[in-house]
Amino acid sequence: MLGGRPLFVLFGSSIVQYSFSNGGWGAALADIYARKADILLRGYIGWNTRRGVQVMDKVFPKDSAVQPSLVIVYFGGNDSIAAHSSGLGPHVPLDEYIGNMRKIAEHLKSLSEKTRVIFLSCPPLNEEMLRNSTSTILSEIVRTNETCRLYSDACVALCKEMNLKVVDLWHAMQKREDWMTACFT
């Protein structure tokens, strides 16, 4: 607790970073918990679970006098991008993604008995909208809705195994008839 308020940390990639944009889910959370909790944003565009594991000790030091009351974690969209021919890029193979998410979960659960953890699974992807908005420089980046589903299902299964809360974004968002246009900016 900072100044007597619970600390909520949002940790992940661009979906977390952009969550504080006008009308974003992080901004809504901060509004709902105004004067009741401090919301700390630790979202990084382009990051994957490999990078998240590399920094989790710095973002969430075990010896900190203040431990978060709640951590919301999102990784998966960048991990699920197909491997780039150069060997570079954010792709993380599914087995490594699962292992990295397990390491992140174990670390967060070890911070405090009072720290609650919620994972967000990979959301669905409107492939056509992505193709139309992607720069030709990035034309080799391949993302599919099917790979997003695979990573989402893996996250949900891991959370079930580890007794963690999870929001299954992939299935939840597709319950809307207009998900392909209404759920994306």
C-alpha positions as CSV (number, residue, x, y, z in Angstrom):
1,M,0.0,0.0,0.0
2,L,1.2,3.4,-0.9
3,G,0.0,6.1,1.5
4,G,-2.6,3.6,2.8
5,R,-4.0,2.7,-0.6
6,P,-3.8,-0.6,-2.3
7,L,-1.5,-0.8,-5.3
8,F,-2.7,-2.3,-8.5
9,V,-0.1,-2.9,-11.2
10,L,-0.9,-3.5,-14.9
11,F,2.0,-5.5,-16.5
12,G,2.4,-6.5,-20.1
13,S,2.8,-5.4,-23.6
14,S,1.0,-2.8,-25.7
15,I,-2.5,-3.8,-24.7
16,V,-1.4,-2.7,-21.2
17,Q,0.5,0.4,-22.4
18,Y,-2.5,1.6,-24.4
19,S,-4.9,0.8,-21.6
20,F,-4.4,4.3,-20.3
21,S,-5.4,5.9,-23.6
22,N,-8.7,7.8,-23.7
23,G,-11.4,5.3,-23.0
24,G,-9.0,2.4,-22.3
25,W,-9.6,-0.3,-19.8
26,G,-6.7,0.9,-17.6
27,A,-8.1,4.4,-17.6
28,A,-11.5,3.0,-16.7
29,L,-10.0,1.0,-13.8
30,A,-8.1,4.2,-12.5
31,D,-11.4,6.1,-12.7
32,I,-13.4,3.4,-10.9
33,Y,-10.7,3.1,-8.1
34,A,-9.9,6.9,-7.9
35,R,-9.0,7.7,-4.3
36,K,-9.3,4.0,-3.4
37,A,-6.2,2.5,-5.1
38,D,-3.1,3.5,-6.9
39,I,-2.9,2.2,-10.4
40,L,0.7,1.7,-11.7
41,L,1.2,1.1,-15.5
42,R,4.0,-1.2,-16.6
43,G,3.0,-1.8,-20.2
44,Y,5.6,-1.9,-22.9
45,I,4.9,-1.9,-26.7
46,G,6.3,-4.8,-28.6
47,W,7.2,-6.8,-25.5
48,N,6.7,-10.5,-25.1
49,T,7.0,-13.0,-22.2
50,R,10.7,-13.4,-22.7
51,R,11.2,-9.7,-22.0
52,G,8.7,-9.8,-19.2
53,V,10.6,-12.6,-17.4
54,Q,13.8,-10.6,-17.8
55,V,12.4,-7.6,-16.0
56,M,10.0,-9.1,-13.5
57,D,12.5,-8.9,-10.6
58,K,13.0,-5.2,-11.3
59,V,9.3,-4.4,-11.7
60,F,8.3,-6.6,-8.8
61,P,11.2,-6.8,-6.3
62,K,10.6,-9.4,-3.7
63,D,12.2,-7.2,-1.0
64,S,10.1,-4.2,-1.7
65,A,8.4,-2.7,1.4
66,V,5.2,-2.2,-0.7
67,Q,3.8,-5.2,-2.6
68,P,0.9,-4.9,-5.0
69,S,-2.6,-5.9,-3.9
70,L,-3.4,-6.8,-7.5
71,V,-1.4,-7.5,-10.6
72,I,-3.1,-7.8,-14.0
73,V,-0.9,-9.5,-16.5
74,Y,-1.2,-9.5,-20.3
75,F,1.2,-11.1,-22.7
76,G,0.6,-13.2,-25.8
77,G,-0.2,-11.1,-28.8
78,N,3.5,-10.4,-29.6
79,D,4.5,-13.9,-28.6
80,S,2.0,-15.4,-31.1
81,I,3.4,-13.5,-34.1
82,A,5.0,-15.9,-36.5
83,A,8.7,-16.2,-36.4
84,H,10.5,-13.7,-38.6
85,S,12.9,-15.1,-41.2
86,S,15.8,-13.1,-39.7
87,G,15.3,-14.9,-36.4
88,L,14.6,-11.5,-34.8
89,G,11.2,-10.2,-33.7
90,P,8.9,-10.8,-30.8
91,H,7.8,-14.4,-31.5
92,V,8.1,-16.8,-28.6
93,P,7.3,-20.5,-29.3
94,L,4.1,-21.7,-27.5
95,D,6.0,-24.0,-25.1
96,E,8.3,-21.2,-24.1
97,Y,5.4,-18.8,-23.8
98,I,3.7,-21.2,-21.3
99,G,7.0,-21.6,-19.4
100,N,7.5,-17.9,-19.2
101,M,3.9,-17.2,-18.1
102,R,4.4,-19.9,-15.4
103,K,7.6,-18.1,-14.2
104,I,5.8,-14.7,-14.1
105,A,2.9,-16.3,-12.2
106,E,5.1,-18.0,-9.7
107,H,7.1,-14.8,-9.1
108,L,4.0,-12.7,-8.6
109,K,2.4,-15.3,-6.2
110,S,5.6,-15.3,-4.1
111,L,5.5,-11.5,-3.5
112,S,2.9,-11.6,-0.7
113,E,0.0,-13.7,0.5
114,K,-2.2,-10.7,-0.2
115,T,-1.1,-10.2,-3.8
116,R,-3.9,-11.2,-6.2
117,V,-3.1,-12.0,-9.8
118,I,-5.3,-11.9,-12.8
119,F,-4.1,-12.9,-16.3
120,L,-5.6,-11.7,-19.5
121,S,-5.5,-14.1,-22.4
122,C,-4.6,-13.2,-26.0
123,P,-7.6,-11.5,-27.7
124,P,-8.9,-12.4,-31.1
125,L,-7.5,-10.7,-34.2
126,N,-9.2,-9.2,-37.2
127,E,-6.6,-10.3,-39.8
128,E,-8.1,-8.1,-42.6
129,M,-8.0,-5.0,-40.4
130,L,-4.4,-5.7,-39.4
131,R,-3.4,-6.2,-43.0
132,N,-5.0,-3.0,-44.1
133,S,-3.3,-1.0,-41.3
134,T,0.2,-2.6,-41.4
135,S,3.1,-0.8,-43.0
136,T,4.7,-2.4,-46.0
137,I,7.9,-2.3,-43.9
138,L,6.2,-4.7,-41.5
139,S,4.7,-6.9,-44.2
140,E,6.7,-10.0,-43.1
141,I,5.0,-9.9,-39.7
142,V,2.4,-12.6,-39.7
143,R,-0.4,-12.8,-37.2
144,T,-3.4,-15.0,-37.4
145,N,-6.6,-15.3,-35.3
146,E,-5.9,-19.0,-35.0
147,T,-2.5,-18.5,-33.4
148,C,-4.0,-16.0,-31.0
149,R,-6.5,-18.7,-30.0
150,L,-3.8,-21.2,-29.4
151,Y,-1.9,-18.8,-27.1
152,S,-5.2,-17.8,-25.4
153,D,-6.1,-21.4,-24.7
154,A,-2.6,-22.1,-23.4
155,C,-2.9,-19.1,-21.0
156,V,-6.4,-20.2,-19.8
157,A,-5.2,-23.8,-19.2
158,L,-2.1,-22.6,-17.3
159,C,-4.2,-20.4,-15.1
160,K,-6.6,-23.3,-14.4
161,E,-3.7,-25.5,-13.5
162,M,-2.1,-22.9,-11.2
163,N,-5.5,-21.8,-9.7
164,L,-5.1,-18.2,-11.0
165,K,-7.9,-15.9,-12.2
166,V,-8.0,-15.4,-15.9
167,V,-10.1,-13.3,-18.3
168,D,-10.5,-15.3,-21.5
169,L,-10.5,-12.4,-24.0
170,W,-10.4,-14.6,-27.1
171,H,-13.7,-16.3,-26.4
172,A,-15.4,-13.4,-24.6
173,M,-14.8,-10.9,-27.3
174,Q,-16.0,-13.2,-30.1
175,K,-19.4,-13.5,-28.4
176,R,-20.2,-10.2,-29.9
177,E,-21.6,-10.3,-33.4
178,D,-19.6,-7.2,-34.3
179,W,-16.4,-8.2,-32.6
180,M,-14.3,-7.8,-35.7
181,T,-14.9,-4.0,-35.8
182,A,-16.3,-3.0,-32.4
183,C,-13.4,-4.4,-30.3
184,F,-10.5,-2.8,-32.0
185,T,-9.1,0.7,-32.5
